[in-house]
Amino acid sequence: MKSIYVGNLPFSATEDEIRDLFGEHGEVKEVRMISDRETGRPRGFGFVRMDPAEADAAIEALNGTELGGRTCASMKRKIVSLLVVGVARAAPGND
């Protein structure tokens, strides 16, 4: 199972929209949209879990896709976006 980081999402994006988008490239096991702990508002990124081959196909096809007027980034969770954490680092346990 691979976890795919999906960034630069419009704040209006729903789990169902992301599931449908990635579902065109394989079976989506889980979608997790991240919200601010204090306000509950969307933070504009999330994670999608898929089988490895399907995840790779989805990343290849969807990276740079426009959704809600924003260009989305999708990548293996192995590298975490510079915009999200400030420093690129390996994510533990996702080989």
N, C-alpha and C positions, 0 to 999 in steps of 0.2 A: 504494500500500500504506500502511495506517495502522497504527501501533503503539498499542495500547490499554493504559494502565496499569490493573492490577486490584489493588486494595488491600484490606486487612483480611481476607485469606484465612485460614481455619483452617490451622494448621501441618500438619494431616494431609492437606490438599488435594493431589491429584496432577495432573500434566500432562494425563492422560487425562480426569479429571473436568472440568477447565477447558475442554479441547478439546470435550468433549461439550456442556457448558453453552453455550459460544459458538457451537458448530456448529449449534445450532437456528436461528441467525439468518444463516447463510452459511458459506462455506468458510473454515476456519481454516488459515492458511498456516504459522503457527509459534506455539508456546507456550513461554515461557521463565519458569520459576519461579526466584526468586532465593534463594540459600542463603548463609549466613554463610561467609566465606572460611576462617576458622580452625576452626570447629566442624563445618561442613557441615550444620548444622541450618537448616530453612526459616526465612525472614525474614517470611513472611506477605504477600508481594506478588509480582507477576510481570507479564509483558507478553504480549499476544496480538496477532498480526499478521493483518489481514484486508484485503480490498479496501475502499476508502473508504465506499461506500454501505452495505455489509453491516456494517462497523465501526460506523457511525453508528446503524444499527438495533439492533445488539447493545448499544451503550452505552445507548440510550434504554430498551430492554427490561430490561436486567440491572442497571442502577445501583440499588443498594439491595436487591438480592436476598439472601436468607439462604442461606448455605452452611455446613454444619457448625456451626450455632448462632451464626454471625457475620454481620453485615450487610456485604456486600461493596460496594466502591466501584469503578466503572469509568469511565474518562474517557480522552479523547484524550491522547496523550502530550505534546501541546503544553504542557500545564501539569503540573508534577510536584507531587505531594501535599505539603502542609505537614508532615504527620506523618513523611514519609520523609526529606526533606532539610533540614527546618527553615525553609526560605525558599522561597516560590513563585518559580519562574523558568521561562523558556522553555527547552524542550529543543531543542538544536541539530539542524537538518536534518530536522525533521518538520513540514512544512507541509501 
